[in-house]
Amino acid sequence: MNREDLGILGSTLLDVEGRPAGDLLVVHSFEVIRQSVDALERNLLIIWLAALGAGLAVSVLLVRRILKPIRQLDHAASSIARQEYSTRVPEDRNDELGRLARTFNGMCQSIQDARAELVRQERILTIGRLASSIVHDLRNPLASIYGGAEMMVDGNLSEAQQLRVAGNIYRSSRAINDLLQELLDVSRGRVQAPEMCRLSEVVQAACEMEAEAAQQQRVELRASVDGSIELPLERARVERVFLNLITNSLEAMPKGGTLDIHAERNGFAVIVRVDDTGPGIPADMRQRLFEPFATSTKNGLGLGLALSRQTILEHGGDLWIEDGQRGAHFRLRLPLQTGSAIAEDSGESDNVTQTTA
């Protein structure tokens, strides 16, 4: 045992006369006290570790109890972001998280109800827009039929005039039938088998249908298409595309102007340029020009351009608009069929050009 482990207390003993008679020494060992202190430290450490473990266990349980509904809310919010508005979270808690879950479910129900109402309103609005667009597209051919019938009823037409009026009525009736058939085919996802067509004949047919309207508005309608260009087309639908572009240009030039249609080969495709001298396409319309029901009070653009671009896309091409200093400048790209037939009739003109003043 070391001297440091001992405690020594001393006192001098005196006799009866007050003289030192000896020393009294008391020696005590600290080992027992040290052992007690060590035991106390061990007990405190054990108690501290037990309290720490219990605290961690309680914390983990609380975290799991809190995070579980939060994770459920997070997953539900992600589902709502994916437009799964029927998503709900459990409401079996009576604390703040339970109230939050009930509030979240109420919000989801409100969104679901509002979306259903929005869909219903959008359907009604779509029907109205569709009806308006159809009326817009049918107005010109119906006016031609009405005017032609009125002229024939008057009975003051020559035979040549009657043939011309009858031809206008026939073409207008065909345009109406083609439009309705196109709408039906688009709604049912049906397409007709393409046939080899001369692009010049398709463009000329569309120009002839609007020739009288162009003449009345003092619009010079000029078409220049290589007569040897033959493409696999759904003739009626592509003719409708050119008719729609011509009609829109005429509506944009009520006081006269010029409309040029030119086509040329470009590699394995044909590029068709449709340029007019009207006011052009408004800047706010360019980004949504080919969307369904994109309308402008200036030129009456509506469902026609959306259907026209869809037609060209289904033919493997594209329809777009280019910037220009004046007027609207539409461009069409249609693919050429490899090894397509070339006109061999030497008496046929290389170009078919129509001009209507």
C-alpha positions, 0 to 999 in steps of 0.5 A, a space after each residue: 500500500 502506498 503512503 498516498 493511500 493512507 490518511 494520518 492524523 496526529 496529536 501530542 499527548 500531555 501529562 498532568 503537568 502539561 508536559 509532552 508525554 507522547 504522540 497519538 497517531 491515527 492511520 486510516 486507509 482510503 481504499 474503501 472510500 476509493 472503491 465506493 467512489 469507483 462503484 458510484 462512478 460505474 453506477 452513474 455511467 450505467 445509469 447515463 448509458 441506460 438513459 441515453 439508450 432509452 432516450 434514443 429509443 424514444 426518439 426513434 419511436 417518435 421520429 417514426 411516428 412523426 415521419 410516417 404520416 409525413 412520408 405519406 403526405 409527401 407520396 400523396 403530394 407526388 401523386 397529386 402532382 402526377 394528376 392522380 387526384 383520387 389520392 388520399 392519406 389516412 386520417 386515424 390520428 387525433 393530433 396535429 398531423 391527423 388534422 393536417 391529413 384531413 385538411 390535405 384530403 379535403 384539398 384533394 377532394 376540392 381539386 378533384 371536384 374543381 377539375 371535374 367541373 373544369 373538364 365539363 366546362 372545357 367540353 362545353 367550350 370545346 363544342 362551342 369552338 368546334 361549332 364556331 370553327 365549322 360554321 366559319 369553314 362552311 360559310 364560304 362554300 354555303 354562300 357559293 351554293 346559295 348565290 349560285 342557286 339564286 342565280 339559277 332560279 332567276 333564269 337569266 343565265 346563258 348556257 356557259 354561265 349555268 355550267 360555270 354556276 353548276 361547277 361552283 355549286 358542285 365544288 362547294 358541295 364537295 368541299 363541305 362533304 370533304 370537310 365533314 368527312 375529314 372531321 369524322 376521320 380525325 375523330 375516329 382516327 381513320 386515314 384513306 389510302 394515298 394515291 399518286 397525284 400531280 401536285 399541280 392538279 391539287 393546287 389548281 383545284 383549290 385555286 379554282 374553288 376560290 377564283 371567283 372570291 379572289 376576283 371579287 376582292 381584287 386579289 391576284 391569285 397566282 400558282 406555279 407548280 411543276 407539272 411533273 411533280 407527283 406525290 402519294 397523297 390523300 387528294 381530298 385532304 391535301 386539297 383541303 389544306 391548300 383551300 384552307 390556306 387560300 381562304 385564310 389569305 383571302 380573308 386577310 386581304 379584303 381590299 385586294 392583294 396578291 397570293 403566290 403559290 410556288 412549289 419546287 423540289 428539294 432533295 427527296 421532298 417538295 417545298 411549297 411556298 404560300 405567300 400573300 401580301 396581307 397584314 401577316 400573322 399577329 405576333 401573339 398568334 405565332 406560337 399557337 398558330 397550329 393549335 386547335 381553336 387558335 383564333 384571331 379577329 383579323 384573319 379568322 384562323 381556327 380549327 382549319 390550320 390545326 387539321 391542315 398541319 395534322 394532314 401534312 404530318 400524316 403524309 410525312 411532311 410538315 407545315 410551318 410559317 416563316 417570318 417576312 417583311 409583309 404578309 403571311 408566309 406558309 411553307 409545306 414540305 411533302 416527301 417525294 416517293 422514290 421512283 415516282 412517275 414523271 410526266 412523259 407527255 411532251 405536249 404537256 407544259 412543264 409548269 401549270 400557272 393560274 392567274 386570277 385578277 
